[in-house]
């Protein structure tokens, strides 16, 4: 927010130089990021009047311009083609120094002596326009210093306005803060125009059909408008604000927006069909050409301002070209309204338009600004154009916003701040900010403080205490140590467990990511989830930023897939990531209570593996690597788990496994189904994901560490090639081997899987390596063979598994 120091002084007396004001505003919570002097290196520039313009006799691209600055006449050669007789322009005479250090000298250009330089805005550092000479307003006086005539002896304060303080997106809002700091009085500008007897309602009507998106709409009518350039003071104020002057009417609407914080728009009344306004949602297929000349297709969710037949503006964003104010405009319909912040934000985002008006609407405006801002604009337009103002406004305001009351206990103020702030000081601080204070305390010593509607951020006693602290001075509050007994620090469960998960997965070569908690309603269909899957029951957002982020996620998988797709689209082919986060599970919809927030661990792997994996051999992630990561995680956490065939619809039916721990399914790991990968723009890639229930794993975690002595006797290795029915998982075979072999079985590992013509239908060959060891002596071959025979017998009887010969 750019605010002129001189502009502020019109509304409040400021006893401090600008540097001290900036410091005090910053200490009060309104951060001044920069101070920008306007008159830097412009003292030598004067206003000149163009007396004559002639072509250069020896250079077709140049002009010879005769100018007058006071009593002095000079000849200047210029290449700008926008100079005309009678124009008022900035002149740098010989010896003048421009911003940047250039000193102007007399010079002969192709036989003609140039006695100075006519300047553009860019050359003087007052704007960005470098295409031609700066044409000054017609009311400036030639021969006078440019700084004095345009009020450039000023400093611009660049303020960072936080989202909870949209009232400070205006000069009056900032002046109110300054008045509170100085203890002075805020002077509001005059807003009453001389009105006709005939009411505005005799010429127009306003029909607000979308009342959920427009809480107030006021229209004023002006006649006899004469369009022309704005006076110098108004043009300069707009330049201070970073805006380009256009004409006296449009400039007034922009000026009042900056002054009051309320965006306005002026329509050419005679270009509105039937002269009336309809505030509605756009119809399917409607288009509008906006003021920037772009044809924009409207959606049914967008709010538009229409006349009797067509849209004439995109509400809160930009006006339409067909109803703009032109040089031929004589009658105006002046709009002042309040539109829903989310509606404006979505529309501005959809069109890629970011205007000063939309910026203010997106923050949420006070509907009670609508009438005074419209009245102020009507008065200024009347002063500058001689227009007649019809009486009153057509004001649709079905549910007026009223001030609200918040209790404030002066004793509580002193307790929270730790400072001895007197009751009278508390009252004075609050009233200086526009609050009304009823000091008739109740039985608890609380005052009733009425909050003005422009301070929607103040809703509780703590907010009022903060206001007192800002004006009392944060630097005046004494520093004290907290009293009472000290508390022992530490993390609440399950945070330490989740940190251990992160440590393990990071050590395994994965990178942690954070994806949005907001979900696309299309995700369940993309994941092939059946109609009765509980993950389809997603909590809808009341104010989503975008339609594809309008739900709370019920699974981490889609967010990881989208993150992988973004990386792959940027030629990052090796994506090995994990996420630890909450999903949202409503107990019923619509919500009657807050949803559950179970924690999940998500893993995604695709593309080449890091070189340090698998002995440095170049490999690409497969199902077994993904499953191995899950196994390593479970082992490091001390969770005893097994794998069984899974049935997730978004995973490949033959390349997935459910993770079972403590008798519960705690997760799944597998290859993403090719159709699902294609829907997430990962077609042609093998992508592996896992999602684990962090809460159940935390319950199953065992942190008991068992130490065993190093073996004193050698192990005996036996390999078994087995014919296993395809319906029998390898985990069941391993479990049977361990149980049948008893304490002599030290380890069992699967090292080969084979399916082919040498194996009968319905079977597959699994090869296991079994390590046997006795703690107290060396095993004999006979003992080892007896164990293997017992294992073979148990496999045959329990699982129908035969030894392959």
Helices and strands as residue ranges (DSSP letters): E 2-4, H 5-9, H 18-27, E 31-37, E 45-55, E 63-69, E 72-78, E 88-93, E 107-109, E 112-114, E 116-118, H 121-124, H 146-150, E 155-160, G 166-168, H 171-182, E 195-199, G 200-202, E 206-208, E 214-223, H 232-240, H 248-260, E 264-268, G 269-271, G 273-275, E 277-281, E 287-289, E 295-297, E 303-306, E 311-314, E 318-319, G 321-323, E 332-339, H 341-351, H 356-363, H 369-385, E 388-391, E 394-396, E 404-409, H 410-417, H 423-432, E 436-438, E 446-451, H 461-472, G 474-476, H 495-507, E 511-512, E 518-519, H 523-526, G 534-536, G 547-549, E 551-552, H 557-569, E 575-582, E 599-606, G 613-616, H 623-637, E 641-645, E 651-661, E 664-672, H 674-679, E 687-693, H 694-700, E 716-725, H 730-741, G 742-744, E 745-754, E 763-772, H 781-799, E 802-803
